[in-house]
Amino acid sequence: MEDYSVECSGCVVLECKGCQEKLILLGHEEDWREEGLTTFACGRCGRGLALPDDRADEEALAAKES
């Protein structure tokens, strides 16, 4: 069995407005759009998340990590 790996070019963080759960998408927003994927389901409450409407405030996330 061969191992495959893909270098991550970045990430997008979506935040559910209902339960504040975070969803991390590997790659750039443009990558997901090219694949035709712009809506996702929250893993906690099932609410629909959309690019770019539900993008998390990345500055606020950085401050929380500090």
mmCIF file of the N, C-alpha and C atoms, coordinates in Angstrom:
data_MODEL
# 
_entry.id   MODEL 
# 
loop_
_atom_site.group_PDB 
_atom_site.id 
_atom_site.type_symbol 
_atom_site.label_atom_id 
_atom_site.label_alt_id 
_atom_site.label_comp_id 
_atom_site.label_asym_id 
_atom_site.label_entity_id 
_atom_site.label_seq_id 
_atom_site.pdbx_PDB_ins_code 
_atom_site.Cartn_x 
_atom_site.Cartn_y 
_atom_site.Cartn_z 
_atom_site.occupancy 
_atom_site.B_iso_or_equiv 
_atom_site.pdbx_formal_charge 
_atom_site.auth_seq_id 
_atom_site.auth_comp_id 
_atom_site.auth_asym_id 
_atom_site.auth_atom_id 
_atom_site.pdbx_PDB_model_num 
ATOM 1   N N  . MET A 1 1  ? 0.847   -1.179 0.000  1.00 0.00 ? 1  MET A N  1 
ATOM 2   C CA . MET A 1 1  ? 0.000   0.000  0.000  1.00 0.00 ? 1  MET A CA 1 
ATOM 3   C C  . MET A 1 1  ? 0.892   1.240  0.000  1.00 0.00 ? 1  MET A C  1 
ATOM 4   N N  . GLU A 1 2  ? 0.628   2.137  -0.919 1.00 0.00 ? 2  GLU A N  1 
ATOM 5   C CA . GLU A 1 2  ? 1.412   3.367  -1.025 1.00 0.00 ? 2  GLU A CA 1 
ATOM 6   C C  . GLU A 1 2  ? 0.793   4.480  -0.191 1.00 0.00 ? 2  GLU A C  1 
ATOM 7   N N  . ASP A 1 3  ? 1.658   5.321  0.335  1.00 0.00 ? 3  ASP A N  1 
ATOM 8   C CA . ASP A 1 3  ? 1.194   6.510  1.052  1.00 0.00 ? 3  ASP A CA 1 
ATOM 9   C C  . ASP A 1 3  ? 1.179   7.678  0.093  1.00 0.00 ? 3  ASP A C  1 
ATOM 10  N N  . TYR A 1 4  ? 0.138   8.471  0.180  1.00 0.00 ? 4  TYR A N  1 
ATOM 11  C CA . TYR A 1 4  ? 0.025   9.678  -0.628 1.00 0.00 ? 4  TYR A CA 1 
ATOM 12  C C  . TYR A 1 4  ? -0.066  10.872 0.298  1.00 0.00 ? 4  TYR A C  1 
ATOM 13  N N  . SER A 1 5  ? 0.572   11.936 -0.082 1.00 0.00 ? 5  SER A N  1 
ATOM 14  C CA . SER A 1 5  ? 0.459   13.159 0.699  1.00 0.00 ? 5  SER A CA 1 
ATOM 15  C C  . SER A 1 5  ? 0.309   14.338 -0.250 1.00 0.00 ? 5  SER A C  1 
ATOM 16  N N  . VAL A 1 6  ? -0.340  15.343 0.252  1.00 0.00 ? 6  VAL A N  1 
ATOM 17  C CA . VAL A 1 6  ? -0.571  16.566 -0.506 1.00 0.00 ? 6  VAL A CA 1 
ATOM 18  C C  . VAL A 1 6  ? -0.136  17.722 0.374  1.00 0.00 ? 6  VAL A C  1 
ATOM 19  N N  . GLU A 1 7  ? 0.662   18.601 -0.177 1.00 0.00 ? 7  GLU A N  1 
ATOM 20  C CA . GLU A 1 7  ? 1.092   19.763 0.583  1.00 0.00 ? 7  GLU A CA 1 
ATOM 21  C C  . GLU A 1 7  ? -0.071  20.749 0.700  1.00 0.00 ? 7  GLU A C  1 
ATOM 22  N N  . CYS A 1 8  ? -0.321  21.199 1.899  1.00 0.00 ? 8  CYS A N  1 
ATOM 23  C CA . CYS A 1 8  ? -1.417  22.130 2.153  1.00 0.00 ? 8  CYS A CA 1 
ATOM 24  C C  . CYS A 1 8  ? -0.978  23.541 1.773  1.00 0.00 ? 8  CYS A C  1 
ATOM 25  N N  . SER A 1 9  ? -1.776  24.194 0.934  1.00 0.00 ? 9  SER A N  1 
ATOM 26  C CA . SER A 1 9  ? -1.444  25.535 0.475  1.00 0.00 ? 9  SER A CA 1 
ATOM 27  C C  . SER A 1 9  ? -2.015  26.628 1.375  1.00 0.00 ? 9  SER A C  1 
ATOM 28  N N  . GLY A 1 10 ? -2.728  26.255 2.381  1.00 0.00 ? 10 GLY A N  1 
ATOM 29  C CA . GLY A 1 10 ? -3.360  27.221 3.274  1.00 0.00 ? 10 GLY A CA 1 
ATOM 30  C C  . GLY A 1 10 ? -4.587  26.597 3.886  1.00 0.00 ? 10 GLY A C  1 
ATOM 31  N N  . CYS A 1 11 ? -5.391  27.403 4.553  1.00 0.00 ? 11 CYS A N  1 
ATOM 32  C CA . CYS A 1 11 ? -6.642  26.880 5.102  1.00 0.00 ? 11 CYS A CA 1 
ATOM 33  C C  . CYS A 1 11 ? -7.654  28.007 5.270  1.00 0.00 ? 11 CYS A C  1 
ATOM 34  N N  . VAL A 1 12 ? -8.895  27.591 5.344  1.00 0.00 ? 12 VAL A N  1 
ATOM 35  C CA . VAL A 1 12 ? -10.014 28.494 5.568  1.00 0.00 ? 12 VAL A CA 1 
ATOM 36  C C  . VAL A 1 12 ? -10.722 27.982 6.816  1.00 0.00 ? 12 VAL A C  1 
ATOM 37  N N  . VAL A 1 13 ? -11.074 28.878 7.720  1.00 0.00 ? 13 VAL A N  1 
ATOM 38  C CA . VAL A 1 13 ? -11.798 28.481 8.927  1.00 0.00 ? 13 VAL A CA 1 
ATOM 39  C C  . VAL A 1 13 ? -13.198 29.077 8.853  1.00 0.00 ? 13 VAL A C  1 
ATOM 40  N N  . LEU A 1 14 ? -14.196 28.190 8.916  1.00 0.00 ? 14 LEU A N  1 
ATOM 41  C CA . LEU A 1 14 ? -15.589 28.629 8.976  1.00 0.00 ? 14 LEU A CA 1 
ATOM 42  C C  . LEU A 1 14 ? -16.050 28.488 10.415 1.00 0.00 ? 14 LEU A C  1 
ATOM 43  N N  . GLU A 1 15 ? -16.928 29.389 10.846 1.00 0.00 ? 15 GLU A N  1 
ATOM 44  C CA . GLU A 1 15 ? -17.457 29.332 12.206 1.00 0.00 ? 15 GLU A CA 1 
ATOM 45  C C  . GLU A 1 15 ? -18.975 29.326 12.154 1.00 0.00 ? 15 GLU A C  1 
ATOM 46  N N  . CYS A 1 16 ? -19.569 28.365 12.831 1.00 0.00 ? 16 CYS A N  1 
ATOM 47  C CA . CYS A 1 16 ? -21.026 28.257 12.896 1.00 0.00 ? 16 CYS A CA 1 
ATOM 48  C C  . CYS A 1 16 ? -21.574 29.396 13.747 1.00 0.00 ? 16 CYS A C  1 
ATOM 49  N N  . LYS A 1 17 ? -22.536 30.121 13.215 1.00 0.00 ? 17 LYS A N  1 
ATOM 50  C CA . LYS A 1 17 ? -23.142 31.223 13.967 1.00 0.00 ? 17 LYS A CA 1 
ATOM 51  C C  . LYS A 1 17 ? -24.093 30.707 15.038 1.00 0.00 ? 17 LYS A C  1 
ATOM 52  N N  . GLY A 1 18 ? -24.492 29.433 14.916 1.00 0.00 ? 18 GLY A N  1 
ATOM 53  C CA . GLY A 1 18 ? -25.396 28.865 15.905 1.00 0.00 ? 18 GLY A CA 1 
ATOM 54  C C  . GLY A 1 18 ? -24.685 28.374 17.158 1.00 0.00 ? 18 GLY A C  1 
ATOM 55  N N  . CYS A 1 19 ? -23.623 27.545 16.986 1.00 0.00 ? 19 CYS A N  1 
ATOM 56  C CA . CYS A 1 19 ? -22.971 26.930 18.150 1.00 0.00 ? 19 CYS A CA 1 
ATOM 57  C C  . CYS A 1 19 ? -21.488 27.288 18.281 1.00 0.00 ? 19 CYS A C  1 
ATOM 58  N N  . GLN A 1 20 ? -20.965 28.107 17.390 1.00 0.00 ? 20 GLN A N  1 
ATOM 59  C CA . GLN A 1 20 ? -19.573 28.570 17.388 1.00 0.00 ? 20 GLN A CA 1 
ATOM 60  C C  . GLN A 1 20 ? -18.544 27.461 17.099 1.00 0.00 ? 20 GLN A C  1 
ATOM 61  N N  . GLU A 1 21 ? -18.997 26.309 16.629 1.00 0.00 ? 21 GLU A N  1 
ATOM 62  C CA . GLU A 1 21 ? -18.088 25.243 16.204 1.00 0.00 ? 21 GLU A CA 1 
ATOM 63  C C  . GLU A 1 21 ? -17.256 25.752 15.023 1.00 0.00 ? 21 GLU A C  1 
ATOM 64  N N  . LYS A 1 22 ? -15.998 25.346 14.943 1.00 0.00 ? 22 LYS A N  1 
ATOM 65  C CA . LYS A 1 22 ? -15.111 25.746 13.846 1.00 0.00 ? 22 LYS A CA 1 
ATOM 66  C C  . LYS A 1 22 ? -14.946 24.581 12.876 1.00 0.00 ? 22 LYS A C  1 
ATOM 67  N N  . LEU A 1 23 ? -14.926 24.878 11.603 1.00 0.00 ? 23 LEU A N  1 
ATOM 68  C CA . LEU A 1 23 ? -14.670 23.893 10.557 1.00 0.00 ? 23 LEU A CA 1 
ATOM 69  C C  . LEU A 1 23 ? -13.460 24.375 9.779  1.00 0.00 ? 23 LEU A C  1 
ATOM 70  N N  . ILE A 1 24 ? -12.410 23.579 9.737  1.00 0.00 ? 24 ILE A N  1 
ATOM 71  C CA . ILE A 1 24 ? -11.181 23.951 9.043  1.00 0.00 ? 24 ILE A CA 1 
ATOM 72  C C  . ILE A 1 24 ? -11.147 23.251 7.697  1.00 0.00 ? 24 ILE A C  1 
ATOM 73  N N  . LEU A 1 25 ? -11.066 24.041 6.635  1.00 0.00 ? 25 LEU A N  1 
ATOM 74  C CA . LEU A 1 25 ? -10.957 23.515 5.273  1.00 0.00 ? 25 LEU A CA 1 
ATOM 75  C C  . LEU A 1 25 ? -9.528  23.714 4.817  1.00 0.00 ? 25 LEU A C  1 
ATOM 76  N N  . LEU A 1 26 ? -8.858  22.641 4.420  1.00 0.00 ? 26 LEU A N  1 
ATOM 77  C CA . LEU A 1 26 ? -7.498  22.765 3.929  1.00 0.00 ? 26 LEU A CA 1 
ATOM 78  C C  . LEU A 1 26 ? -7.511  23.269 2.498  1.00 0.00 ? 26 LEU A C  1 
ATOM 79  N N  . GLY A 1 27 ? -6.624  24.198 2.196  1.00 0.00 ? 27 GLY A N  1 
ATOM 80  C CA . GLY A 1 27 ? -6.573  24.820 0.874  1.00 0.00 ? 27 GLY A CA 1 
ATOM 81  C C  . GLY A 1 27 ? -7.135  26.231 0.948  1.00 0.00 ? 27 GLY A C  1 
ATOM 82  N N  . HIS A 1 28 ? -7.091  26.915 -0.167 1.00 0.00 ? 28 HIS A N  1 
ATOM 83  C CA . HIS A 1 28 ? -7.615  28.282 -0.258 1.00 0.00 ? 28 HIS A CA 1 
ATOM 84  C C  . HIS A 1 28 ? -9.086  28.260 -0.646 1.00 0.00 ? 28 HIS A C  1 
ATOM 85  N N  . GLU A 1 29 ? -9.770  29.347 -0.356 1.00 0.00 ? 29 GLU A N  1 
ATOM 86  C CA . GLU A 1 29 ? -11.187 29.452 -0.717 1.00 0.00 ? 29 GLU A CA 1 
ATOM 87  C C  . GLU A 1 29 ? -11.385 29.217 -2.209 1.00 0.00 ? 29 GLU A C  1 
ATOM 88  N N  . GLU A 1 30 ? -10.479 29.732 -3.028 1.00 0.00 ? 30 GLU A N  1 
ATOM 89  C CA . GLU A 1 30 ? -10.585 29.559 -4.483 1.00 0.00 ? 30 GLU A CA 1 
ATOM 90  C C  . GLU A 1 30 ? -10.528 28.079 -4.868 1.00 0.00 ? 30 GLU A C  1 
ATOM 91  N N  . ASP A 1 31 ? -9.733  27.275 -4.133 1.00 0.00 ? 31 ASP A N  1 
ATOM 92  C CA . ASP A 1 31 ? -9.651  25.837 -4.400 1.00 0.00 ? 31 ASP A CA 1 
ATOM 93  C C  . ASP A 1 31 ? -11.010 25.177 -4.228 1.00 0.00 ? 31 ASP A C  1 
ATOM 94  N N  . TRP A 1 32 ? -11.703 25.528 -3.155 1.00 0.00 ? 32 TRP A N  1 
ATOM 95  C CA . TRP A 1 32 ? -13.018 24.938 -2.887 1.00 0.00 ? 32 TRP A CA 1 
ATOM 96  C C  . TRP A 1 32 ? -14.040 25.402 -3.921 1.00 0.00 ? 32 TRP A C  1 
ATOM 97  N N  . ARG A 1 33 ? -13.952 26.671 -4.305 1.00 0.00 ? 33 ARG A N  1 
ATOM 98  C CA . ARG A 1 33 ? -14.877 27.178 -5.327 1.00 0.00 ? 33 ARG A CA 1 
ATOM 99  C C  . ARG A 1 33 ? -14.676 26.467 -6.660 1.00 0.00 ? 33 ARG A C  1 
ATOM 100 N N  . GLU A 1 34 ? -13.418 26.236 -7.036 1.00 0.00 ? 34 GLU A N  1 
ATOM 101 C CA . GLU A 1 34 ? -13.125 25.525 -8.289 1.00 0.00 ? 34 GLU A CA 1 
ATOM 102 C C  . GLU A 1 34 ? -13.728 24.122 -8.284 1.00 0.00 ? 34 GLU A C  1 
ATOM 103 N N  . GLU A 1 35 ? -13.793 23.492 -7.119 1.00 0.00 ? 35 GLU A N  1 
ATOM 104 C CA . GLU A 1 35 ? -14.374 22.154 -6.974 1.00 0.00 ? 35 GLU A CA 1 
ATOM 105 C C  . GLU A 1 35 ? -15.899 22.204 -6.892 1.00 0.00 ? 35 GLU A C  1 
ATOM 106 N N  . GLY A 1 36 ? -16.463 23.422 -6.846 1.00 0.00 ? 36 GLY A N  1 
ATOM 107 C CA . GLY A 1 36 ? -17.912 23.578 -6.755 1.00 0.00 ? 36 GLY A CA 1 
ATOM 108 C C  . GLY A 1 36 ? -18.451 23.364 -5.348 1.00 0.00 ? 36 GLY A C  1 
ATOM 109 N N  . LEU A 1 37 ? -17.571 23.434 -4.353 1.00 0.00 ? 37 LEU A N  1 
ATOM 110 C CA . LEU A 1 37 ? -17.973 23.224 -2.961 1.00 0.00 ? 37 LEU A CA 1 
ATOM 111 C C  . LEU A 1 37 ? -17.949 24.556 -2.220 1.00 0.00 ? 37 LEU A C  1 
ATOM 112 N N  . THR A 1 38 ? -19.130 25.076 -1.917 1.00 0.00 ? 38 THR A N  1 
ATOM 113 C CA . THR A 1 38 ? -19.214 26.353 -1.207 1.00 0.00 ? 38 THR A CA 1 
ATOM 114 C C  . THR A 1 38 ? -20.102 26.271 0.023  1.00 0.00 ? 38 THR A C  1 
ATOM 115 N N  . THR A 1 39 ? -20.775 25.145 0.233  1.00 0.00 ? 39 THR A N  1 
ATOM 116 C CA . THR A 1 39 ? -21.599 24.972 1.426  1.00 0.00 ? 39 THR A CA 1 
ATOM 117 C C  . THR A 1 39 ? -21.196 23.691 2.141  1.00 0.00 ? 39 THR A C  1 
ATOM 118 N N  . PHE A 1 40 ? -21.240 23.758 3.472  1.00 0.00 ? 40 PHE A N  1 
ATOM 119 C CA . PHE A 1 40 ? -20.810 22.656 4.321  1.00 0.00 ? 40 PHE A CA 1 
ATOM 120 C C  . PHE A 1 40 ? -21.756 22.579 5.504  1.00 0.00 ? 40 PHE A C  1 
ATOM 121 N N  . ALA A 1 41 ? -21.778 21.435 6.194  1.00 0.00 ? 41 ALA A N  1 
ATOM 122 C CA . ALA A 1 41 ? -22.625 21.287 7.379  1.00 0.00 ? 41 ALA A CA 1 
ATOM 123 C C  . ALA A 1 41 ? -21.774 21.355 8.639  1.00 0.00 ? 41 ALA A C  1 
ATOM 124 N N  . CYS A 1 42 ? -22.274 22.047 9.634  1.00 0.00 ? 42 CYS A N  1 
ATOM 125 C CA . CYS A 1 42 ? -21.612 22.101 10.930 1.00 0.00 ? 42 CYS A CA 1 
ATOM 126 C C  . CYS A 1 42 ? -21.614 20.693 11.522 1.00 0.00 ? 42 CYS A C  1 
ATOM 127 N N  . GLY A 1 43 ? -20.467 20.255 12.012 1.00 0.00 ? 43 GLY A N  1 
ATOM 128 C CA . GLY A 1 43 ? -20.357 18.923 12.590 1.00 0.00 ? 43 GLY A CA 1 
ATOM 129 C C  . GLY A 1 43 ? -21.057 18.775 13.922 1.00 0.00 ? 43 GLY A C  1 
ATOM 130 N N  . ARG A 1 44 ? -21.358 19.873 14.579 1.00 0.00 ? 44 ARG A N  1 
ATOM 131 C CA . ARG A 1 44 ? -22.007 19.811 15.897 1.00 0.00 ? 44 ARG A CA 1 
ATOM 132 C C  . ARG A 1 44 ? -23.522 19.928 15.782 1.00 0.00 ? 44 ARG A C  1 
ATOM 133 N N  . CYS A 1 45 ? -24.017 20.983 15.134 1.00 0.00 ? 45 CYS A N  1 
ATOM 134 C CA . CYS A 1 45 ? -25.470 21.212 15.116 1.00 0.00 ? 45 CYS A CA 1 
ATOM 135 C C  . CYS A 1 45 ? -26.118 20.978 13.752 1.00 0.00 ? 45 CYS A C  1 
ATOM 136 N N  . GLY A 1 46 ? -25.301 20.795 12.707 1.00 0.00 ? 46 GLY A N  1 
ATOM 137 C CA . GLY A 1 46 ? -25.849 20.513 11.381 1.00 0.00 ? 46 GLY A CA 1 
ATOM 138 C C  . GLY A 1 46 ? -26.233 21.734 10.566 1.00 0.00 ? 46 GLY A C  1 
ATOM 139 N N  . ARG A 1 47 ? -26.082 22.925 11.117 1.00 0.00 ? 47 ARG A N  1 
ATOM 140 C CA . ARG A 1 47 ? -26.408 24.163 10.394 1.00 0.00 ? 47 ARG A CA 1 
ATOM 141 C C  . ARG A 1 47 ? -25.544 24.271 9.154  1.00 0.00 ? 47 ARG A C  1 
ATOM 142 N N  . GLY A 1 48 ? -26.087 24.840 8.096  1.00 0.00 ? 48 GLY A N  1 
ATOM 143 C CA . GLY A 1 48 ? -25.331 25.054 6.870  1.00 0.00 ? 48 GLY A CA 1 
ATOM 144 C C  . GLY A 1 48 ? -24.329 26.187 7.017  1.00 0.00 ? 48 GLY A C  1 
ATOM 145 N N  . LEU A 1 49 ? -23.103 25.954 6.563  1.00 0.00 ? 49 LEU A N  1 
ATOM 146 C CA . LEU A 1 49 ? -22.058 26.979 6.562  1.00 0.00 ? 49 LEU A CA 1 
ATOM 147 C C  . LEU A 1 49 ? -21.711 27.267 5.112  1.00 0.00 ? 49 LEU A C  1 
ATOM 148 N N  . ALA A 1 50 ? -21.482 28.527 4.794  1.00 0.00 ? 50 ALA A N  1 
ATOM 149 C CA . ALA A 1 50 ? -21.217 28.907 3.412  1.00 0.00 ? 50 ALA A CA 1 
ATOM 150 C C  . ALA A 1 50 ? -19.973 29.769 3.297  1.00 0.00 ? 50 ALA A C  1 
ATOM 151 N N  . LEU A 1 51 ? -19.264 29.574 2.193  1.00 0.00 ? 51 LEU A N  1 
ATOM 152 C CA . LEU A 1 51 ? -18.146 30.452 1.832  1.00 0.00 ? 51 LEU A CA 1 
ATOM 153 C C  . LEU A 1 51 ? -18.725 31.657 1.125  1.00 0.00 ? 51 LEU A C  1 
ATOM 154 N N  . PRO A 1 52 ? -18.320 32.856 1.360  1.00 0.00 ? 52 PRO A N  1 
ATOM 155 C CA . PRO A 1 52 ? -17.462 33.347 2.428  1.00 0.00 ? 52 PRO A CA 1 
ATOM 156 C C  . PRO A 1 52 ? -18.244 33.823 3.644  1.00 0.00 ? 52 PRO A C  1 
ATOM 157 N N  . ASP A 1 53 ? -19.575 33.659 3.624  1.00 0.00 ? 53 ASP A N  1 
ATOM 158 C CA . ASP A 1 53 ? -20.430 34.238 4.672  1.00 0.00 ? 53 ASP A CA 1 
ATOM 159 C C  . ASP A 1 53 ? -20.064 33.823 6.090  1.00 0.00 ? 53 ASP A C  1 
ATOM 160 N N  . ASP A 1 54 ? -19.613 32.598 6.273  1.00 0.00 ? 54 ASP A N  1 
ATOM 161 C CA . ASP A 1 54 ? -19.355 32.086 7.614  1.00 0.00 ? 54 ASP A CA 1 
ATOM 162 C C  . ASP A 1 54 ? -17.865 31.964 7.940  1.00 0.00 ? 54 ASP A C  1 
ATOM 163 N N  . ARG A 1 55 ? -17.035 32.705 7.201  1.00 0.00 ? 55 ARG A N  1 
ATOM 164 C CA . ARG A 1 55 ? -15.601 32.687 7.519  1.00 0.00 ? 55 ARG A CA 1 
ATOM 165 C C  . ARG A 1 55 ? -15.371 33.264 8.894  1.00 0.00 ? 55 ARG A C  1 
ATOM 166 N N  . ALA A 1 56 ? -14.532 32.579 9.675  1.00 0.00 ? 56 ALA A N  1 
ATOM 167 C CA . ALA A 1 56 ? -14.203 33.052 11.020 1.00 0.00 ? 56 ALA A CA 1 
ATOM 168 C C  . ALA A 1 56 ? -13.297 34.265 10.912 1.00 0.00 ? 56 ALA A C  1 
ATOM 169 N N  . ASP A 1 57 ? -13.362 35.116 11.896 1.00 0.00 ? 57 ASP A N  1 
ATOM 170 C CA . ASP A 1 57 ? -12.479 36.274 11.987 1.00 0.00 ? 57 ASP A CA 1 
ATOM 171 C C  . ASP A 1 57 ? -11.100 35.753 12.361 1.00 0.00 ? 57 ASP A C  1 
ATOM 172 N N  . GLU A 1 58 ? -10.190 35.682 11.393 1.00 0.00 ? 58 GLU A N  1 
ATOM 173 C CA . GLU A 1 58 ? -8.887  35.072 11.609 1.00 0.00 ? 58 GLU A CA 1 
ATOM 174 C C  . GLU A 1 58 ? -8.035  35.856 12.606 1.00 0.00 ? 58 GLU A C  1 
ATOM 175 N N  . GLU A 1 59 ? -8.235  37.156 12.718 1.00 0.00 ? 59 GLU A N  1 
ATOM 176 C CA . GLU A 1 59 ? -7.509  37.942 13.728 1.00 0.00 ? 59 GLU A CA 1 
ATOM 177 C C  . GLU A 1 59 ? -7.973  37.547 15.129 1.00 0.00 ? 59 GLU A C  1 
ATOM 178 N N  . ALA A 1 60 ? -9.273  37.330 15.286 1.00 0.00 ? 60 ALA A N  1 
ATOM 179 C CA . ALA A 1 60 ? -9.793  36.917 16.590 1.00 0.00 ? 60 ALA A CA 1 
ATOM 180 C C  . ALA A 1 60 ? -9.305  35.519 16.934 1.00 0.00 ? 60 ALA A C  1 
ATOM 181 N N  . LEU A 1 61 ? -9.235  34.631 15.949 1.00 0.00 ? 61 LEU A N  1 
ATOM 182 C CA . LEU A 1 61 ? -8.728  33.290 16.197 1.00 0.00 ? 61 LEU A CA 1 
ATOM 183 C C  . LEU A 1 61 ? -7.274  33.325 16.643 1.00 0.00 ? 61 LEU A C  1 
ATOM 184 N N  . ALA A 1 62 ? -6.470  34.165 16.013 1.00 0.00 ? 62 ALA A N  1 
ATOM 185 C CA . ALA A 1 62 ? -5.046  34.284 16.372 1.00 0.00 ? 62 ALA A CA 1 
ATOM 186 C C  . ALA A 1 62 ? -4.918  34.785 17.816 1.00 0.00 ? 62 ALA A C  1 
ATOM 187 N N  . ALA A 1 63 ? -5.763  35.712 18.217 1.00 0.00 ? 63 ALA A N  1 
ATOM 188 C CA . ALA A 1 63 ? -5.698  36.246 19.574 1.00 0.00 ? 63 ALA A CA 1 
ATOM 189 C C  . ALA A 1 63 ? -6.076  35.170 20.597 1.00 0.00 ? 63 ALA A C  1 
ATOM 190 N N  . LYS A 1 64 ? -7.039  34.297 20.267 1.00 0.00 ? 64 LYS A N  1 
ATOM 191 C CA . LYS A 1 64 ? -7.461  33.227 21.166 1.00 0.00 ? 64 LYS A CA 1 
ATOM 192 C C  . LYS A 1 64 ? -6.343  32.202 21.348 1.00 0.00 ? 64 LYS A C  1 
ATOM 193 N N  . GLU A 1 65 ? -5.552  31.977 20.287 1.00 0.00 ? 65 GLU A N  1 
ATOM 194 C CA . GLU A 1 65 ? -4.485  30.987 20.345 1.00 0.00 ? 65 GLU A CA 1 
ATOM 195 C C  . GLU A 1 65 ? -3.301  31.459 21.175 1.00 0.00 ? 65 GLU A C  1 
ATOM 196 N N  . SER A 1 66 ? -3.150  32.778 21.321 1.00 0.00 ? 66 SER A N  1 
ATOM 197 C CA . SER A 1 66 ? -1.997  33.342 22.059 1.00 0.00 ? 66 SER A CA 1 
ATOM 198 C C  . SER A 1 66 ? -2.095  33.126 23.539 1.00 0.00 ? 66 SER A C  1 
# 
